[in-house]
Amino acid sequence: MPSDSIQLIYIDPPFNTGKSQSRNTTKAVLDESSNAGFGGKGYKRIIENVLAYNDSFSDYWEFLFPRLIEAKRILAETGTIYLHLDYREAHYAKVLMDGLFGKENFLNEIIWAYDYGGKSKSKWPSKHDTILVYVKNIDSYYFDSETVDREPYMAPGLVTDKKALKGKLPTDVWWHTIVSPTGKEKSGYPTQKPLGILRRIIQASSKPSDTVLDFFAGSGTTGVAANQLDRKFILIDENPEAIAVIKRRLAESSCDYLPELKQAG
């Protein structure tokens, strides 16, 4: 894909849950640029230490990191990447993404909080995901919070009726339910993310006719949301089940797409 060609990248890679991942033998090469790192040490050394800390983590990031390097290459100067992870990887990922994109291009850590499913009684139940947001260039990135779907005030009685009706702008903590197992939105794909989350991301970080890329497309939610919002989109996945679900969802949403949509590999 051409360099500097994609306005928005959202990826929800397989979480490092201890299950085997596909491996990519491409050697990751970091541009340390001006990042001195902690205590004057370069990020390359810090990242090497992080990768050496845990075997399963190292395997996971050897799989993912070369793809993030390519993501940075194709991201436009005004572009943004959203990396969706859970608690197992988010803290390591922050260090690695700082090294790749630069600490100065870190925009947000979004917490997507939900309250559904089983709840442990031996610890605080884990009911959130982390979405790390980086831009290609902090001096030129695009962001428009006024276009995003608003959310209800938690205490509507404390604001005017007009404000309560309009709703409030989201912060970096997003309360949003998961996809209901019995709801209309459910596709049957196990890791499907809600349309509301993707709509908010696409509305804020791209304009109509911009191109959105998801190279872990899964259930195709990114494409469905992009189509609803008049964006172009590119979806990539190597799982035949994912490809079938994506085709069905795009057809159901009356979306015309190019016939190049096919299984990778």
C-alpha positions in Angstrom: 0.0 0.0 0.0 1.2 3.6 -0.7 2.9 5.5 2.1 1.0 8.3 3.7 -2.3 7.1 2.1 -4.6 6.2 5.0 -6.3 8.7 7.3 -7.5 6.4 10.0 -6.4 2.9 11.2 -8.3 1.0 13.8 -7.1 -2.5 14.8 -8.4 -4.9 17.4 -5.7 -7.6 17.2 -6.1 -11.0 18.9 -5.5 -10.4 22.6 -2.5 -12.3 24.1 -4.6 -14.8 26.1 -1.9 -17.5 26.1 -3.3 -19.1 22.9 -0.9 -19.6 20.0 -0.6 -16.8 17.5 0.6 -16.7 14.0 4.3 -15.8 13.9 5.9 -13.4 11.5 9.7 -13.6 11.2 10.2 -10.0 9.9 12.8 -8.3 12.0 11.3 -5.2 13.7 13.5 -2.1 13.3 12.8 0.9 15.4 13.4 4.5 14.6 14.5 5.9 18.0 14.5 9.4 16.6 14.8 11.9 19.5 13.3 9.5 22.2 15.9 9.3 24.9 13.6 7.0 26.9 13.7 6.5 30.7 16.9 7.6 32.5 18.5 8.5 29.2 18.2 5.0 27.8 17.0 4.6 24.2 13.6 3.1 23.5 15.2 0.3 21.5 16.9 -1.0 24.6 13.8 -0.6 26.7 11.8 -2.5 24.1 14.3 -5.3 24.0 14.1 -5.6 27.8 10.3 -5.6 27.6 10.3 -8.3 24.9 12.7 -10.4 27.0 10.5 -10.2 30.1 7.9 -12.8 29.0 8.1 -15.5 26.4 4.4 -15.4 25.4 4.5 -11.6 25.3 7.6 -11.7 23.0 5.8 -14.1 20.7 2.7 -11.9 20.5 4.7 -8.8 19.7 6.9 -10.4 17.2 3.7 -11.2 15.4 2.2 -7.7 15.8 5.0 -5.2 15.8 6.0 -5.6 12.1 2.4 -4.9 11.2 2.5 -1.7 13.3 5.6 -0.6 11.5 3.8 -0.9 8.2 0.8 0.9 9.7 2.9 3.9 10.6 4.3 4.0 7.0 0.9 4.1 5.3 -0.7 6.5 7.8 -1.2 10.0 6.4 0.4 13.0 8.1 -3.0 14.0 9.4 -3.8 10.4 10.4 -4.5 8.6 13.6 -4.2 4.9 14.7 -6.4 3.3 17.4 -4.9 0.2 19.0 -7.5 -1.8 20.9 -6.2 -4.1 23.6 -7.1 -5.5 27.0 -5.4 -5.4 30.3 -2.9 -8.1 29.5 -1.0 -6.0 26.9 -1.9 -2.3 27.3 0.9 -1.3 29.6 3.6 -3.0 27.5 2.0 -1.7 24.3 2.3 1.9 25.6 6.1 1.6 25.8 6.3 0.0 22.4 4.0 2.5 20.7 6.0 5.4 22.3 9.1 3.9 20.7 7.5 3.5 17.3 5.4 6.7 17.0 7.2 8.9 19.5 5.9 9.9 22.9 5.0 13.3 21.5 2.5 11.7 19.2 0.6 9.9 21.9 -2.9 11.4 21.9 -5.1 9.4 24.4 -5.6 6.3 26.4 -9.3 5.6 26.0 -11.0 3.3 28.5 -14.0 1.5 27.2 -15.9 0.4 30.2 -18.8 -2.1 30.2 -20.8 -4.1 32.7 -21.7 -7.5 31.3 -20.9 -11.1 31.9 -19.5 -13.0 34.9 -17.9 -11.2 37.9 -15.1 -12.6 39.9 -15.5 -12.6 43.7 -11.7 -13.0 44.3 -10.6 -9.7 42.7 -12.1 -6.6 41.1 -13.9 -7.9 38.0 -12.1 -6.9 34.7 -14.7 -4.9 32.8 -12.8 -2.6 30.5 -10.6 -2.5 27.4 -7.9 0.0 26.6 -7.6 1.8 23.3 -4.3 3.6 22.7 -4.5 6.5 20.3 -1.4 7.8 18.4 -1.2 10.3 15.6 1.4 10.4 12.8 2.2 14.1 13.5 1.0 15.9 16.6 1.3 19.2 14.7 -1.1 18.3 11.8 -3.5 15.5 12.9 -7.2 15.8 12.2 -9.7 15.6 15.1 -13.3 16.9 15.3 -15.1 16.1 18.6 -18.2 18.1 17.5 -19.2 15.4 14.9 -19.3 12.4 17.3 -22.4 10.8 18.6 -23.0 12.3 22.0 -23.9 10.4 25.2 -26.5 11.1 27.9 -25.6 13.2 31.0 -25.3 11.0 34.0 -27.0 13.7 36.0 -29.3 15.5 33.5 -31.0 17.4 36.3 -27.8 19.4 36.8 -27.8 20.9 33.3 -30.3 22.8 31.2 -33.0 20.9 29.3 -31.4 22.0 26.0 -28.0 20.5 27.1 -29.7 17.3 28.4 -31.5 16.8 25.1 -28.3 17.3 23.1 -26.2 15.1 25.3 -22.5 15.6 26.3 -19.3 15.1 24.5 -17.5 11.9 25.4 -14.4 12.0 27.5 -11.6 9.4 27.4 -13.8 7.0 29.5 -16.5 5.5 27.3 -19.4 3.7 29.0 -20.9 1.5 26.3 -22.5 -1.9 26.5 -20.9 -4.8 24.6 -22.8 -6.3 21.7 -25.8 -8.1 23.1 -25.7 -11.9 22.5 -29.4 -11.7 21.6 -29.5 -8.3 19.9 -30.0 -7.4 16.3 -26.4 -6.2 16.0 -24.9 -9.6 16.9 -23.2 -11.3 14.0 -22.1 -14.5 15.7 -18.5 -13.6 15.5 -16.9 -14.1 19.0 -14.9 -10.9 19.3 -17.3 -8.5 17.6 -17.1 -4.9 18.8 -20.1 -2.5 19.1 -20.9 -0.2 16.2 -21.2 2.7 18.6 -17.5 2.5 19.5 -16.4 2.4 15.9 -18.7 5.2 14.9 -17.2 7.5 17.5 -13.7 6.7 16.4 -14.4 7.3 12.7 -16.5 10.4 13.3 -13.7 12.1 15.4 -10.6 11.1 13.4 -11.7 11.2 9.7 -13.9 13.1 7.3 -16.4 11.9 4.7 -14.6 10.3 1.8 -11.5 9.6 3.9 -10.2 6.0 3.9 -10.3 3.8 7.1 -8.2 0.7 7.4 -8.7 -2.3 9.7 -6.2 -5.1 9.1 -7.7 -7.4 11.8 -11.2 -6.9 10.5 -12.9 -9.8 12.4 -16.6 -9.2 12.2 -16.3 -6.2 9.9 -17.7 -3.6 12.3 -15.2 -1.0 11.1 -16.5 -1.4 7.5 -20.1 -1.2 8.5 -19.6 1.9 10.6 -17.4 3.5 7.9 -20.1 2.8 5.3 -22.8 4.4 7.5 -20.6 7.5 7.8 -19.7 7.8 4.1 -16.1 6.8 4.5 -14.1 4.5 2.2 -12.7 1.5 4.0 -10.3 -1.4 3.5 -10.8 -4.6 5.6 -8.2 -7.3 5.8 -8.5 -10.7 7.6 -7.1 -14.2 6.9 -9.9 -16.1 8.7 -12.5 -17.6 6.3 -15.1 -17.3 9.0 -14.4 -13.6 9.4 -14.6 -13.1 5.6 -18.0 -14.8 5.5 -19.4 -12.7 8.3 -18.0 -9.5 6.7 -19.6 -10.2 3.4 -22.9 -10.9 5.0 -22.9 -7.8 7.2 -21.9 -5.5 4.3 -24.7 -7.0 2.2 -27.2 -6.5 5.0 -26.2 -2.9 5.3 -26.6 -2.4 1.5 -23.0 -1.6 1.0 -21.4 -1.8 -2.4 -17.7 -2.9 -2.1 -15.0 -3.8 -4.6 -14.7 -7.5 -5.5 -11.1 -7.6 -4.2 -12.5 -8.5 -0.8 -11.3 -12.1 -0.5 -9.4 -14.3 2.0 -5.7 -13.2 2.4 -2.9 -15.7 2.1 
